[in-house]
Amino acid sequence: MDYKHLVVEREGPVAVLTVSRPEALNALNSRVLEELAHFVDAAAADKGLRVVILTGAGPKAFIAGADIGEMAGLTPVQNRHFAGLGAGMLRKMETMDAVWIAAINGYAFGGGLETAMACDIRYMADTGKPTIGLTEVSLGIMPAFGGTQRLPRLVGPGKARDHLHRRAD
């Protein structure tokens, strides 16, 4: 598959995977999700791959979440497919043998934070302002890629409730 929105750099057992859609703050649209799912499938089958470092292109965002403009035009069936593609891809990421490291270099909202939470290790740049959150809950939308299950496992149920009820600034 030719990647339009992913840049893959490989050196031996280590791959650096960059989501490259900086004009949209690396937001996840259908094409990006399909490309990520393809990469994850290939990575799971690659026994020589030991580490994947995932980051975002540009200085502002890791993955700023789902592409709300695209999602607004999806039918319920298309939306279910979108959510299932993202959830399945993240489930495969977190269960494969290779270690995933999220190099969070900026905004990681919604699906971006869910993607980072599916990684084994998260390293976040110090930007001096809040840059992460499951902000879709403030719109009355549930995190679609499994964030409500991953967050309590990572930070505990009390902190997870606090984060899910906090509004983005």
C-alpha positions in Angstrom: 0.0 0.0 0.0 1.2 3.5 -0.8 0.9 5.7 2.2 -0.3 9.2 1.6 -0.4 10.3 5.3 2.2 8.0 6.9 5.9 8.3 6.8 7.8 5.1 7.7 11.5 5.1 8.5 13.1 1.8 9.3 16.5 1.0 10.8 16.9 -2.7 11.7 14.3 -3.7 14.3 13.1 -0.1 14.9 10.5 1.8 12.9 9.6 5.4 13.3 6.0 5.9 12.1 4.9 9.5 11.6 1.3 10.5 11.0 1.7 13.2 8.3 -1.3 15.4 7.9 0.0 18.5 9.6 -2.5 20.9 7.8 -5.2 19.1 9.8 -3.1 18.7 12.9 -2.7 15.0 11.9 -6.4 14.4 12.5 -7.6 10.8 11.8 -9.8 10.6 8.7 -10.8 7.4 7.0 -7.7 7.3 4.8 -5.4 7.8 7.8 -7.1 5.0 9.8 -7.0 2.7 6.8 -3.3 3.4 6.4 -2.6 2.9 10.1 -4.6 -0.4 10.1 -2.5 -1.6 7.1 0.7 -0.7 8.8 -0.3 -2.4 12.1 -1.2 -5.5 10.2 2.1 -5.6 8.4 4.0 -4.8 11.6 2.2 -7.6 13.5 3.4 -10.1 10.8 7.0 -8.7 10.8 9.0 -10.8 13.2 12.1 -8.6 12.7 10.3 -5.5 14.0 10.8 -5.0 17.8 9.9 -1.3 18.3 7.6 1.2 16.7 8.0 4.9 17.6 4.8 6.7 16.7 4.7 10.5 16.3 3.0 13.3 14.4 4.3 15.6 11.7 4.8 19.2 12.4 5.3 21.2 15.6 1.7 21.3 16.9 0.2 17.9 17.0 0.7 14.2 17.7 -2.8 13.4 16.5 -5.4 16.0 17.3 -8.3 13.4 17.2 -10.7 12.4 14.6 -11.4 14.6 11.6 -14.7 16.1 12.8 -15.4 17.6 9.4 -15.4 14.1 7.8 -17.3 12.5 10.6 -20.1 15.0 10.4 -20.9 13.7 6.9 -20.8 10.0 7.8 -24.0 7.9 7.9 -24.5 5.8 11.1 -23.2 2.7 9.2 -20.1 4.5 8.0 -19.6 5.9 11.5 -19.7 2.4 13.0 -17.2 1.2 10.4 -14.9 4.2 11.2 -15.1 3.4 15.0 -14.6 -0.3 14.4 -11.6 0.3 12.2 -10.0 2.5 14.8 -10.8 0.2 17.8 -9.6 -2.9 16.0 -6.4 -1.3 14.9 -5.6 -0.1 18.5 -6.4 -3.5 20.0 -4.0 -5.1 17.6 -1.3 -2.4 18.4 -1.5 -3.1 22.1 -1.4 -6.9 21.8 1.3 -7.4 19.3 4.9 -8.4 20.2 6.6 -5.2 19.1 6.8 -2.4 21.7 5.0 0.8 20.7 6.2 4.2 22.0 4.1 7.2 21.6 6.3 10.3 21.1 3.6 12.9 21.9 4.8 16.1 20.3 1.7 18.2 20.7 -2.1 17.9 20.7 -3.4 14.4 21.5 -7.1 14.8 21.8 -9.9 12.2 21.3 -8.6 9.4 19.0 -5.1 10.8 19.3 -5.1 10.2 23.0 -6.7 6.9 22.5 -3.9 6.0 20.1 -1.3 7.0 22.6 -3.0 5.0 25.4 -2.8 1.9 23.2 1.0 2.3 23.1 3.2 0.5 25.7 5.1 3.7 26.5 4.1 7.3 26.2 6.6 10.2 26.2 5.2 13.7 26.1 6.9 16.9 25.0 6.7 19.7 27.6 4.7 22.4 25.8 3.7 24.2 28.9 -0.1 23.9 28.3 -2.6 21.1 28.4 -2.4 19.1 25.2 -4.2 15.9 25.9 -7.8 14.9 26.6 -10.8 12.8 25.6 -12.5 16.1 24.7 -15.3 14.5 22.7 -17.1 13.8 25.9 -17.8 17.5 26.2 -19.7 17.2 23.0 -21.7 14.3 24.3 -19.8 11.8 22.2 -18.3 8.7 23.7 -14.6 7.8 22.8 -15.0 5.4 20.0 -11.7 3.6 20.0 -11.7 2.1 23.5 -10.5 5.1 25.5 -13.0 4.6 28.3 -11.5 1.2 29.0 -7.9 2.1 28.5 -7.9 5.2 30.6 -8.9 3.6 34.0 -6.4 0.8 33.4 -3.6 3.4 33.0 -4.5 6.0 35.6 -7.0 4.3 37.9 -10.8 4.8 38.0 -10.9 8.0 40.1 -8.5 9.9 37.9 -10.2 8.5 34.8 -13.6 9.9 36.0 -11.9 13.3 36.7 -10.4 13.4 33.2 -13.7 12.3 31.5 -15.6 15.1 33.3 -13.1 17.8 32.8 -13.7 20.3 29.9 -10.9 21.1 27.6 -9.5 24.6 27.9 
